[in-house]
């Protein structure tokens, strides 16, 4: 029996207050092995790693990147339903 797809996964992000920008990283595990980040500890570790790398390279001139790992609905088709739209930025 095939494993059931998760209903919610964590997005791996870093946020810069100075730039007011969010940088999201595609999860390598999800792309290669179809194993999405569903564990909060793993999501935190990946997001902190992303923020650390962006700070080290002074991405876009900012060194205040902080880890973010919001829980979001899993949409394998990429379709956003009207009920899921919170703001016009989606």
Buried (B, 14 or more C-beta within 10 A) or exposed (E): EEEEEBEEBBBBBBBBEEBEEBBEBEBEEBEEEEBBBBEEEBBBBBBBBBBEEBBEEEBEEBEEBBBBBEEEEEEEEEEEEEEEEEEEEE
